[in-house]
């Protein structure tokens, strides 16, 4: 996230648990690729309002994939949904903080059926993919849609599967599942556009029971797009109308006087082990809430405390909630779990999960792991290894009776 200043609250011990069974794990991925460099398709952009954010993340991913281990094929998806193969040398030579999208690049697509030549429109080595690293945010990008496409093409891919991606993207469904798992959430009401159109009075009554101020947000967007703090009933309609520009469902949540705590989660190398959780970090916005402007437009919009200034009990509780939410929501590979720490009650509350978090060098997900002892480059390698190992396991499943 551009423009974040960083605060240090003291030294952080290395995250010792991350190397568990690492040697055996790498043997599995080497067997999959027969010892050659792993062919990684970095697919970025997407037909989403968060397209520009993804371009910055993709730049950092390309710059940090180890060339000794990975053979990289960049593929940009433009705002119209067209896939274009990109020139890796030109992208790496680019001096901009976000990757450009060359619309003149060869038009490519995933094969409609499983094949060694996974890319249609490419030839030779460029048609082969070992694993896809999706660097996209928002609807059609991290909501299970493109993950389903990867599944149909039978290619390995980084991150959660169709189910985990879909339920995490829908903040309403995610909160319901987390609540049923016994984790604390903020009080909220989900409002569908059709209900607001014909039963506005009923919606207002439900919101009044929650009590103002509230936050209004689209159910399936991130990066604080379409999010508004509403202080009184007179401002509710305008906030909901804006949220419905981006989604057919919106959430109205009770505003909590809270600190914003974030943790990174990573599937364990040994699948029998629980997922790994980073140290906690804290977002400290410059006044108000952590808006899109604070995240991406204002260079001094927020600071980050790494690690967050929490008591040992608070830190342990935050990690517990993050781990249990990751499991309850069927996440896989990676996720960033966002919590609220209520300043009045001291309670930690689940907010949301991002299954494809930002990947700029100063985005919270890689920074949290860096603070926990895992470098950016090693983090990318681990995520790719996890994706290959998952596909190898799934390939053993029977497809017939």
N, C-alpha and C positions, 0 to 999 in steps of 0.2 A: 504494500500500500504506500504510494508515494507520499513523501513529506512527513513521515512519522519521525519524531525525535525519540531517542532511546534513553531510558534511565536505568541505572544499575543499582539493585538493592543488595549487593554483596555477591560473593562467589557462589557458583553452582557446581555441585559435584557431578562428574561424568555419569552418564546413564549406563551403568554396568550391564544391565540385563539385555542389551540390544544384540550382543554377539553370541547369544545362546544358539548352539547348533549351527553356527554360520558356515562352518566348513562343509558339513553334510548338505546344507541348503544349496550352496554354490555348485556342488556336484550335480544336483538335480537339474539346475538350469544349464549347466554345461552339456549335460546329456541331451537336453532338448535341442540345443543348437549345434551339437556335434563339434564343440570346441571353437567354432568360428565366432567372429564378432556378431553380437545380437543386432538384428535389423529392427530398428525402432521407428515407427511412423508417429511423428509428433503432429497430432491433428489439433488445430487451434482456430480461434475466431468463433464462428457459429452464427446462426440466425437468431440473435438474442439482443436484448437491450444492454447486455453486459459484454458485448463484442469487444469494445475497446479495452476493457480491463483484461480480457484474455490475451490480447496482443502483447501486453507488457509481461504477463506471466510467461508466455511462450518464449519470448526473447531470453529470459533468464534460464529456462529449461534447456534451450538449445545451447546456450553458452556453457552450461555446466554438466552436460552429459559426457562422460569419460570417453574420448575417442579411441582409447585402447580397448574398450569393451564393446562400444556401441557404434553401429553404422546407422546414421540418422537420415530419415526421409521426412522433410517438412511438408505438411499438407495444410493449406489454408482453406477454411470454409467461409465464403463471403456472406454478406448480410442477406443475399437472396437465396442462400443455401447451396450454391455451386461449390464443388471441390476443385481446388487447383494445386497441382504439384508445384513446389517452390524450389528455387536454386539455393542450396545450403550455403555455398560459398558467398553468394551475394548477401544472404541474411546475416551471416556471421561478420561480414564486413560492414554491415549497417551500423551507423553511429547513433541511431535513434534509440530511445528507451523502449519503444514498442516495435514489434515486427511490422513491416509493410506487407500488404497483400497484393501480390502480382497477379492481376486478373488475366494476364496473357500466359500464365503457366498452363501446362498440359492439363486438360480436364480429366479427372480420374474419379473412380467410384469403387466401393467395395464390391467384390464378386457376389452375385446373387446366391451362390451355393459354395460350400466349403471347397477350397482349392489351395494348393501351394502358391499359386499365383493369385494372391488375394486382391490385387488392385487391377481393375479394368481400366484400360486407357494407358497403362504403363507397360513397359516391355523389359525383358531380361531381368537383371537383379532388382530393378526398381519395382517389379511386380510382386516381389516376395516380401512378406511382413512376418516377423516373429511376434511382435507385440505392438499394440497401439498405446501411446501415452496421450490421452485426451486432455487438452488444456483449454477448457471451455466452461462457461458459467451460464446459469439461467435455463429457462425452458428450452427443450429440444437438445440440450447440451449436457445437463447433469440430472435430468429428471427420469432417467431410464430409457428415453427414446433412442438415443444413439448407442447406449449400452445394448439394447435389443438388436440393433443392427450389427454390432460386433459379434453378438451371440449367433445370429443367423449365418454370418460369414465364418464362424468358428475360428476367430482370431483371439489371442490373449489380449487383455487390456488392463490398464492400471485402474485401480479404484473399485468402488462398490459395484455390485451387479444390478440387474434391472429392478429387483424388488427394493433393495436398500436405497438405491438412487431415487426411486419414485417416492417412497414414503418420507425420506428426509427432505425432499424438495417441497413437499406439501406441508407447510408448518402446522396446519390444523391436524392432519393425520399423525405427524410426528409427535405432537404434544399429547394426543390421545394415547398413543402406544407407550410413550414414556411415563405418562400418568398411570397407566395400567400396570407398568412395571414397578410402581411404588416410588417413583422419583417426583420431587416437588416441581411444580410449574407455576407460572403466573396465571392469574384468573383472566379468562378471555371469552369471547364469543366469535364464532365463525359466521360470516355473512355472505350469502351467495347473491350475485347480481340480480337474479330473478326475484329473490325475497325482498331486496331493497327496493326494487321497482314497484312491487305490489303490496308490500307489508312494511313500509317504512316506519310506521308508528310502532309496530311490534318490535322492530329492531331497536328503535330508540329506547323503548322500555327496558329491553335486555341490557343495553349499554348503560342506562341510568343505574341499574342494579349493581353493575361493576363499579361505577363511580368515576367521575372525572378528576384529573386528566387521564386520557387514554392515548395509546398509540394505535394508529391505523396503518396497515401494511398489506400489500398483495400477498396472497398465500404462497405463491411459488416463485418469488423473485429474491435475489440477494443484492449485495452492494448498496443496501438502503435505498434502492430505487422505489419511488412511490410511497415512501414512508413519511408520515406526518404525526406530530404531537398535537393533540386536540385538547384544548383547555376547557371548553364548554360545549353544550349541545348545539349552539348556533354554528359552530365550525365543523360539525360532524359530516354534514352532507358534502361539502366541498372536498374533504379528505377522502371520503369513500368514493366519490366520483372520480378522483384522480387515481385511486388504487385500482378501480375497475377499468381504467385505461390499459392496464397491464395484465389483468387477470380477471377471471369470472368469479373468484372467491377472494374475500379479504378477511383479515383478522382484526378485531378490535380488542386490545389488551389493556389491562389496568397498568397505568404508569407506576413504576416502582422507583423510589429514590435509591438508586443502586449504583454499585461499581460494576464495570463490565470486565468479566474474567474469561479468558480463553485458554483452551488446552488443545494440544495436538495428540491424536491417537494414531497408532500404527499397528497393523496386525503383527503378531509375533512370528518370528521365523519358524518356530515349532508350532504347528497348528493346534497342538494339545494344550498350549499355554494361553493364558488370557492376553488380550491386546496390551501393548505398551502405551503408557501415557506420559507425556512430557511434564516438565514443570509448568506451573501456571503463569500466564502473563496477564497484564492489565492494560486495557485501552483507557486513556485519560483524555477525553475530548476537550477541546477549548470552548467550553460553554455549550449548553444545550446537549442534544443527543448526538450520537456518532452518525452524522448524515452523509449522503453521497458527496456533498461538497467538502466536508471535513476529510473524507477518505481520499479523494482523488483530485480535488481542485485547489484546496487551500494547503500550501506547503507547510504551514504551521497549525494545521487543523486538529492535531492530536499528538499526544506523546504515548510511548509504550514503556511500561515498567517490566523489566525482565530480570529476575522473577518478580511476580506480584508480591506486594507487601502483605502477606497473609501469615496467620499463626500456623504452627505445624498442624493443628487439628483442622483448620480451614483448608489448608493445602491438601491434606490427605482426603478430606471430604470431597473437594473439587475433583480430584483424580478419580475417586470412586464413582461419582456421578457421571463423569465423562466416559469411564470404562463401561459402566452399566448401560448408559444410553447407546453407546456404539454397538453393544451386543443386542439390546432390545430392538434397535432399528435395522438389524440385519446389515450393518455396514461391513465393508471388507477393504483391506489395503490401507486406506487412509481416511481421515476425517478431522475436521476442526470442530470442537464442541464449545459453544458459547454459553456462558452462565451469567446470571445476575447475582451479586452479593448485596442483599437488602441492607441498606445502611441503618435502618430502624430496628429490624428484628434480628439482623445478623445471619439470616437464613440464606443458603445458596439455592438458587432456582435455575432449572433448565430453561434455556432460551431457544436455541436452535442448533442444527448440525449442518455443516457444509461438507459435502462428499468430494467436491473438487475445489479446495480452497485456493486462494491466491498463491502464486508461486514466484512473485518477484523476490529479489534477494532480501527485501525488507518487509515482505508479507509475514503475517504472524505464524503461519504453519511452518515454514522453514526456519524462521527465527526461534521459535519455541524448541525445535529439535536441535538447533545449533546451541542454544542455551543448555540443552540436556545432554550434549556431548556427541551429536551426530552432525557431520558436515552436510552442506547442501548437496555436494556431489555424491556422497555416500547415501544420502536419503533417496535421491533419484534412483540409484542402483538398486537399493533395497526394494523400492516400489516395483520396479521392473521384474526383479527376481520373484517377488510375491505373485505377480500377475502370471508369469510363466509356470510357476509351481501350481497355481490354482488350475490353469488350463490342463496341465499334465494330469492332475487328479481327476478333473471332470472327464477327461478322455477315457478313463477307465470305466465310466458308467455305461450300462447296457442301454442300447437304443431300440431293442426288440425284446419280444417275450420268448 
